[in-house]
Amino acid sequence: MIPKRVINIVEAAFWGCESLTNIKIAISDEKFLIVGYYIEVEKDIVAVKEMLRTGKMDTEVKMPLCMKFQMAVEMIDLHDNAEAKAYVKKMLTKGVKMLIDNGNLQLIQVLLGKTDFVTKKNVDKYIQYAIDKKQQEIYLDLIRYKNAIMA
C-alpha cells in the first residue's frame, strides 16, 4: 500500500517486481484505490495523489480507465466534484463494467448513493453483467437499488 503521505514516486520504482499485480493507493485511513500494475504506473499514481491533495479532478490526465474512473468516483464521494461527475456520466457503462469486473462493491455503492446515473433504464444491464461475472454481492446491491428506485 502506498501511504497517503507519499507525494512522489520515481519512474520505474516497481521495475523488477515480477509478482506485483496491483497497487493500493491510500485515500484515507480506511479507503484506498486498487489499481492493476502496468508499465509507467508511477506517473499515474503521482497524478492521483495530486488530485486527492487538491480536491480537483483533472479529466485531461492520460491514464487507464480502471484508474481514472475509480478516481472520478472517489472525487464525487469526497468532494462532489463537477468534472468528476461529467467524466463518470460520459464513461458510465465502461466504468461500471470495470468496477464489476474488479468486484469493487464500495465504489458501486458510491455511484448508487451519490449520483442518479444508474437509472431504471440501465440497471438491468448492470445486474445481468454482475450475474455473468459471478459478482454476487454487487448483483444483490444492484437488485436492492432497482427495487428502491422502482418503488
N, C-alpha and C positions, 0 to 999 in steps of 0.2 A: 504494500500500500504506500502510495506517495502522500505524505502528510500535507495538511493544509498550509503549513508554513513554508513549504518548498516553493520558490518563485522562479527557479531556473534549472534546466536540465540540459547538459551538454549533448551535442549531436553524437549519435552512436553510443549513448550511455548504456544501452542494453545489448550492444554488439557482443556476440558470442553466447548469449543466454538462450541456448537452443531449446530448453524445455519451457521457456516463458510463453504462455498462451494468452494471458490477459493481464491487465494492469488496473488496479483500483486507485482512483483519484479521490482523495478526501474532499468533501464539500463542507462537512461539519463533523462533529464527533460521532454522530450516528449515521450520516448519509455519505454515500460515495457513488461515483460513476464507475462502471466497469467497462473497459474498452479492450477489444482484442488487440494483440500485439501485431504490429506491421512495421515495415521499414520506415524510418523517419517519424515514428510516433512521438518522439521527444518534442518536436516543434509544436505539434498539436496539443500536447499536454500543457506546454507553456501558454499557448493561446487560451486554453480553457481556464487555467489558473488566473490569467489576466481578466477574462470576462467575469469570473467569480469575484475577483477583487474589486472591480469597478461597478459591477451590477449591470453592465451593458452587454447585450447580445450583439456580436458582430457577425451578421449573416454573410458578409463578403469573405470571411476567412475560409480558405480551402482546407477541408478536412473530410474524412469519410463520413457518410451518412450516419453510421452507427454512433459516432461520437457527437456529431453536430446535432442530430435530432435529440439525443439524450440531454445534451447541454441546453437546448432550447426549452425542453420540458422542465428542466431544473430551474431555468431562468423565469419561467412562468410561475413555478411554485415559490421561488424565493423572492422575486421582485415584481411579479405581474408585468413583465416586460413586453411592450407592444411589438417590438421587432421579433422577439421570440414567438409570440402568438402568430404573427403573419407567416413566419417560416414554418411553424408546425402545421398551420392550416394548409399551406401550399404542399407540404410533403407528407400529409397525414396518412394516406394509405400505405406508402412505402415504410414510413416511420413506425406505424402501429404494427405492421407485419414484422419489422425488425425487432421491436420490443417483445412481441410474442415469440419469435424465434429464439430470443435470448432469455425468455422466461422472466422478463422484467416487470413483475406484478406491481412493484412500487410506483414506477413511472406511469403505468397504465392507470393506476388509481388516481394519480395526479391529473392525468388527462380527463378522466371521468368526473372528477370532483371540481376542477378549476376551469374547465372550458366547456363550451357547448358544441365542440367539434364532432364528437361521436353522437350521431343522431339516429332516429328511428330508421332512416334510410340506409345507413351504413353499418349499424351494429350487427346485423345478421351476418354480413360477410366476415366481420372480425370474429364472431362466435364460431363460424364454420372453420375459419383458418386456425383458431385455437384448438378446435377439436382435431383437425387434420394434423396439427403439430404436437398433439398429445400434451397440451398445456392446461391441465385440469383446473388449477387454481384460477388462471386467467379466464378460462371458459366460464367458471362459476361466477366470477365477478362481473363479467360481461352480461351474463343472464340476469343477475340481480339488478344491474344497471338498466337493462332493457325493460324488466318488469317495472322498475321505478318510473321510467320515462313514459311508459305506456299507460300508467295508472291515471 
